[in-house]
Amino acid sequence: MVHRHLDHESFSIAAIDDVIARGKRQDWIELRRAFLARPGELGLKILAACQGHVDPLEQRFRLWQRYAERKTS
């Protein structure tokens, strides 16, 4: 997913935020694959991206936050 001129291949925190908020199923699959390949690095970035979204109605971010917490611990 190329959006807002972000480099999604390196999965910066801004790119992860964008993928979670606006991404489609395939984008999430790519993020998950990258996360499974580099759980330490991307786990911290996913948690950082989700940290700013504390509204319980933002279910996409809660899902990724819990997923990253479980897989990195």
Secondary structure as GFF3:
##gff-version 3
##sequence-region A 1 73
A	DSSP	alpha_helix	13	22	.	.	.	ID=ss1
A	DSSP	alpha_helix	25	37	.	.	.	ID=ss2
A	DSSP	alpha_helix	39	51	.	.	.	ID=ss3
A	DSSP	alpha_helix	59	72	.	.	.	ID=ss4
###
